[in-house]
Amino acid sequence: MLNRLQAGAGTYACGGYLAGLGSLQRSEICTALLFSRLERKMRMVDALREEASENWNQTFYLLYFRTLGDRRNQEAYLSLARRVPYKVVLRERLAPRAVEAMFFGASGLLTLYPHDAYTLDLARDFEYLAAKYDIEPLDAGVWELDEIRPANHPVLRLAQAAEFFIQDEFVMERAMSCRTEEDIRRLFCIEASAYWRTHHIPGIASDEHPKRLGAFKANIIGINLVSVLQFAYGSVTGRETLRDSALTLLERLPAEDNRYMRNWRNTGVSIRNAFESQALLQLATEYCPAKRCTECPVGRRILQSISSTQDARIVLMRNDANHGAAYTRNRGLETARGSFITFMDADDRCSPERFARQTAFFGQHPQIDLCGSYYTMFGPDDAREQKIQDPTTHEGIRIQMLFGCPFAMSAVMMRSEAFRCSGVQFRDSMAEDYQFWVDLSGHMHMANIPEHLFFYRRWENQLSTSQLDRQTLSAQAIQRDLLRTTLGMTLTDEESRIYTQMNLRVGTLRRDELTTYRGLLKRLYRANSERRAYDPKLLRKRLVYRYKLACKCFYPSWTVKIRKRLLWLELR
């Protein structure tokens, strides 16, 4: 069931379940999701507060600018707020056009448009104020202005922001006292100065129309600024009533209207207010894309409801925190009570006959304690499949360990009794599966079934992709240790880097390093001739194969064949 949940993550597959819940159950789920979202936003507020040297007014000011425009220009608005700090605005707020001049001048936007008398006055005022407060203007190129609605254009937003901060010295205190949608609109629905009644952009007149920040945008500010800051300020100061006010405000503000909410509504979920829309936004952006179904309040409920009615042999376990893959796998191994142990990671797939084929293989080969299979790697769109055929025999698998991982984690099945006799556990490292097979190889007889019984999904945010450098370093350490213990080979740091990168084909490979790699392969063969740790014929074949793969990165096929043949002749 977990695999089905994770397969539907990101497609709003839980919508039907949510739509069918009673009001109390749904409220419990939304509350958990909302607190998770508020905690995440509090970390953002804490970062801004630290930047503002614990000054809450400056924090409010920064957060206001962060919320003011569209997401594409979020960093540009923040950069502007940092160049024109709130204390400067307070000093100049009563001077005619001063705040507006600082905002427009520091933004760099005035350079993009023709000038008239008003904008020339703004430019002259900014020149004086920039010298007075050491304000360095932004490059106008930081603003993304294509396909922006006129009502949300940075020029208009800055004009409205100037009037907002001119109106009152205590805007932070007023924001903390907002309790209703009407309070929000009264505070934030500010009209830009008189010049903008006849201008959408500087220097070009238009039909007269007041440029007031609309109710929709004011509600967005109420959700993303006021409620968040009330919750954060109440948490830091210990004012529980203010935290409650933040939640009450979200209950009284209308739900957002965006693509996430439209998708939820299409599944039958009715969204009554911002409290629920923020909860569903957390579900759609933080849990579903990462397939965190076991941590998600919705996913946990679904799994609980199923586990309570299913086979008693099925045990659902949860960690109190994210302790990593090694900890979780070891916990599962300790709990498993069946004759066989297998693995299945999130969003991978296996053929329907996988378990039957593996158990039958064990019956036909009583000497085998652990078996995997060939497998297929595929991407997020199921395109560009890659067939992987690891060695099938125990000796071949042992040799493969010198160069890389010999199994796909979720393709493996092993006898429980043999595993428990080994005393091996997963080690806490980035390449914990690779290390696990190496540790087990001295205790268990291994094989791979020569059939593609498993499908391994590669996706962009996958741990092994997003942390490739760390994983490569872990694999490098495993290979160095294996070469030392089995063959007595000691590699320098540079040799180890080249050896690992050539084997795993990661990082930047250079043609001049191929000579070093070839020398390492020859040393490896000679070391085995002395120690007889591996079958010499199989090892020779595998060494030539690895050299061939490395050469293919730099040479055409006919050259690769020649180089491969020369190494074959030298390894005698």
Sequence and secondary structure as in RCSB ss.txt:
>XXXX:A:sequence
MLNRLQAGAGTYACGGYLAGLGSLQRSEICTALLFSRLERKMRMVDALREEASENWNQTFYLLYFRTLGDRRNQE
AYLSLARRVPYKVVLRERLAPRAVEAMFFGASGLLTLYPHDAYTLDLARDFEYLAAKYDIEPLDAGVWELDEIRP
ANHPVLRLAQAAEFFIQDEFVMERAMSCRTEEDIRRLFCIEASAYWRTHHIPGIASDEHPKRLGAFKANIIGINL
VSVLQFAYGSVTGRETLRDSALTLLERLPAEDNRYMRNWRNTGVSIRNAFESQALLQLATEYCPAKRCTECPVGR
RILQSISSTQDARIVLMRNDANHGAAYTRNRGLETARGSFITFMDADDRCSPERFARQTAFFGQHPQIDLCGSYY
TMFGPDDAREQKIQDPTTHEGIRIQMLFGCPFAMSAVMMRSEAFRCSGVQFRDSMAEDYQFWVDLSGHMHMANIP
EHLFFYRRWENQLSTSQLDRQTLSAQAIQRDLLRTTLGMTLTDEESRIYTQMNLRVGTLRRDELTTYRGLLKRLY
RANSERRAYDPKLLRKRLVYRYKLACKCFYPSWTVKIRKRLLWLELR
>XXXX:A:secstr
 HHHHHHHTTTTTTHHHHHTS HHHHHHHHHHHHHHHHHHHHHHHHHHHHHTTT HHHHHHHHHHHHHS GGGHH
HHHHHHHHS HHHHHHHTTSTTHHHHHHHHHHTGGGGS   HHHHHHHHHHHHHHHHHT     GGGS  TT  G
GG HHHHHHHHHHHHHH TTHHHHHHT  SHHHHHHHH  B  GGGGGEEETTEE      B  HHHHHHHIIII
IHHHHHHHHHHHT HHHHHHHHHHHHHS    SHHHHHHHHTT    SHHHHHHHHHIIIIITTTT TTTSHHHH
HHHHHHHTTS TT      SS   HHHHHHHHHHH  SSEEE   TT EE TTHHHHHHHHHHH TT  EEEEEE
EEE TTS S EEE    SHHHHHHHTTTS  S GGG EEEHHHHHHHT    SSTTHHHHHHHHHTTTS EEEEE
EEEEEEE  TT HHHHTHHHHHHHHHHHHHHHHHHHH     HHHHHHHHHHHHT S   TTHHHHHHHHHHHHH
HHHHHH  S HHHHHHHHHHHHHHHHTTTS HHHHHHHHHHHHHH  
